[in-house]
Amino acid sequence: MEAQQKLKALLDQLNTVLVGKPAQVRDCVACLLAGGHLLIEDVPGVGKTTLAHALSRAFGLHFSRVQFTADLMPSDLSGVSIYERGKEAFVFHPGPVFAQVLLADEINRASPKTQSALLEAMEEKQVTVEGETRALPSPFFVIATQNPHDQLGTFALPESQLDRFLMRISLGYPDRAAERELLNGADRRGMVEAMRNTLTPVDLQLLQQKVLQVHAADPLLTYVQDLVAATRSGRWFLQGLSPRAGIAVVRAAKAQAMLSGRDYVAPDDVQGILPQTVAHRLIPVGDAGRGPVEQVRAMMEAVPLP
């Protein structure tokens, strides 16, 4: 029960900073509880960076932010060795990737070479610099924001990197009531700076272990397999989901179930997180006339429940 109270307090705190987006806030928390990396895609100015910063503050994690630009080099992320005359040796100066939460702001404004520098960090929780492998702090999360692909100066993320993100969410514009509160209210950046840690890193690790203990019954796993098989049928998407994506769906559904106060996964949990978990990994067939999220929802309606 104490864990549920902490999670409720966490969600309440985040919802005071990001007004009118409780579903998106819940998805973000579920993603981090499941130990996954998060991609937030939307137009500038809707609160992507604010949400990422607030998440790291609420979880009590060491935070680092990198503004991705076209001239950002891989060494700007991972760090570099500099010769220090006093020590008569090269000394490694770690880059911003050596943090528990790395905010990769506008990740798709960097060149593909720099984007790929994050791949090892996201998958292996380590980086290789000048031939030496260095472990990253634990836990390690990447919260990346990106602008829509049709904006000037953006590079589409490669499929291999998109696959490393457990979830992709979009915030969208606030409704009138939420926007009025933003217009009348305090500066969001100041609110984030004033936030207290709702959880500690130890709390987070315990909650992540609890997520793994959430039960997924055989009929539920069959349902997930049916959904994955539907993506591979050629009817909905050009290419189907990988086994890694299926594992991601189960992990995210377990985190969603725990946020709902249950120790078992229900079909509603799978349906609630499926578009956010798989749409960025899929390309609809050419004659679909829908975007990936809408196509995933249409496919879900066609797959029978267990």
N, C-alpha and C positions, 0 to 999 in steps of 0.2 A: 504493500500500500504506500509505503514511503516513496518508492520509486515513481509510482503514479502521481503522487503529489508534486514531486520534483519536476516531472515532465509537464504537468499542467502549469506549474509556475513558470517554467521555461517558455512554453507556448504563449502564455499570457504576456510575459515580458516582451517577447519578440513582436507580438501583435500590437503592442503600444507604439513600437517604433515604425513598423510597416503596417499602415492602417488599411483595413478593408481587404486584406489578402490572406485570410486564415487558412484556406486550402493550400496555397503555395508555401506558406510558412510551415505547415505540417509536413508537406512533402520534403522540404529541405531538412527538417529535423529527422525524418525517417531515413533519408539518404545518409546522413552522418552517423546515425545509430547503427545503420547496416554496414558502416565502414567503407562507404563508397565516395567517389569524387562527384562533384556537382557542377553542372553547366547551366548557367542562367542566360537565356537568350532573349533580348528585347531591344527596343529603340533606346537611345540615351535618355537619361533623366527620369526613369520610372522607379528608381530605387534599388537597382541591382547591386551596386557597390555598398550601399547602406545595409542591405540585408546580409551580404557576405560578412561585413565587418561586425554586425550585431551578432551573427551566429558564433563567430570566434570569441567575442567578449562573453557571451552567455555561457559558453562551454569552458571558459577559463583557460583558453589555449593561447600559446605564443603565436602572434600574428605577424605576417609579413605581406606587403603589397607590392606588386610590380605592375607598372603601366606598360603594357606591350605596345611597341611601336615598330615601324618598318625597319629601323636600324638597330633594334635590340639584338645583341649577340648571345649565343649559348653561354659564354663565360660570364655574361652579366647576370645570369640566373644561378649558375652552379658555383661561381667563385674562381679565384685565380691565385697562383703562387707568385709572390713578389720577393725579390732579393732584398734582405735586410742586412745592411753593412755591419751593424752592431753584433748580430748573431753569425755573420759570415755564412749565411745559408738562406735558401728559399723557404719562405713561410707561407702556408696556405691561408688565404683569407676567404672564409665561406661566404657564398652568395645568399640572396634572400630565400632560395629554395630550402635552406636549413631552418625551417620553422615548422610548427605543428599545423598551422593553417596558412597556406599560400594562396593569396588572392591574385589570380592572374587576370588583371583587368583588361578588357577588350582583347582577348587572346587572339582573335582572328585578324588583328591589325599587324601582327608579327609575321615574318617570313616563314615559310614551311620549315626551313632549317632550324629556326629557334623553337617553333612549335614542337618539332620532333625531339628537342632536348628534354622536354618534359616527359616523354614516353617512359623512359627508364625509371624516372622518379615516381611516376604514377603507378607503374606496374610492380616494380621491384622494391620500392621504398628505399632506393639508394641511387647514388650518382657516381659515375666514373669520370674523374678529372685527372688529366695528365697520366693516364694509365693506372691510377689508384682508385679503388672502389671505396666510397665513404657512405656509411649508413645515415639515413635521415632520422630525425626525431620521431618518437612514437607517442601518440598517434600522428599520422601525417595525412592531411586532406588537401586536395586542390579544389578551391571554389573558383571557377572561371566564369567570366562574363564575356558575352560576345554580342556584337551588333548584327542585325540582319545582313545576309550575304549581298543584298542589292545595294548596300551603302558603299560609297566611294572608299577606296583604300583598304578593302578587306580581302583576306585570303580564306577560302573555305578550308575547314579542318579536314585532314585526311580521315578515311574510315577507321584506320587503325587507332587513331587517337580518340575519335568519337566513341569507339567501343570501350575505352577505358573509363568513360564517365558512367557511373551507375544510373544517374538520372539527368534529364534535361527538362527544365521548366521555363515557362514564360510568365512574366508578371502581368503584362497588359496595363492599360490605363485604369486609374481608380474610378469608381462610380462618383456621382455628384456629392453624396454625403461624405465619403472618405476624402475627396478632394477639398471640400470645404473645411474639414478638420485640418488638413495639411496647410491650407491658406491661413487659417486662424491660429494654428498651433506653434509650438516651439520648433527651433531648427533641429532637423533630424540628426545632423552630424553631432550637435551638442548632446542630444539625447543618448546617442551611442557612446560617446565619451564618458557620460555619467553612469552608464550601465554597470551594475554589479554582477559578479559571476554567480549565476544561479546554480551551476554545477562545477565541480572540479574535474581535472583530467582523470582522477581515480574514479569518480562517479561515472564518467563517460565510459571508461573501460569496463566497469561492472555492468552498465546497461548494455553495452555491446555483447558481453557474454550472455546476458539474459535474452537478447534477440536470438542468438544461436540456439537457445534452449526452447524457443517457441515451437510447438508441435505442428508439423505439416502432415496430415493423414494421406494415405495412399490415394484415395479418390481425388484429393486436392492436387497431388503431384501428377496424376493422370490428366487432370484438367489443364495444368501448365504444359504438359507434353502435347496435348491436343492443340493448344494455342500456338506453341512453337512449330508444330507440324503444319498448321494452317499457313504460317508465314512462308514455309518452304514449298507450298503446293504450286506456286506460280500463278495462282489466281489473283492474289492481292499485291504481291511485292516481287521485284525483280530478283532478289536474293533473300534467302531465309535467315533466321536467327541462328547464331552459333550456340554451342553448348554453354559457353561462358555467359551469354545473354540469358539463357534459361536459368542458370544459377543466380544471376542478378535479380531476376523476377522473384524467385523464391525468397532471397534475402530481403529485398525491399518489402515484400508482402509480410514477412515476419515482423519487420520493424513497424509496419503500419498496424498490425494486429496488437503489438505491445502498446502502441500509443492509444489504442482503443481499450486497453485494460484487459486483453484476453491473452491466454497462454496457448492458443491454437490459431491457425490461419483459416479464415473463411474465404469463400469465393469472392465476396465483396472486397476483401483486401487485395486480391489479385487484380480485379477489375479496376479498383481505385488507383493503382499505381502502374498498370500496364502501359498506357500511352506515354507517361513520363519516362518509363524505364526502357522502352524498346523503339519508340518512334524515331529517335535520332540515329538508330542503327539500320533503318529500313528505307528503301526507295520504292514508292508505289509504282505499279505497272503504268505504262504510258497512257492508256485510255481510261484511267480511274477518274481523272478530273477532281481528285481530292488531294489535300496535303497528307503527310505521313500520320499525323495525329488523328485526323478524321478517318483515314483508311484503317488504322488500328481499331478504332471504335466500331466501324462497320464490320470488321472481321470478328470482333468479340461477339457481336449480335448473332453472327452466323454459327459460332461454335457453341454447342449445347453445354449447359451447366452440369456438374456432376450430381 
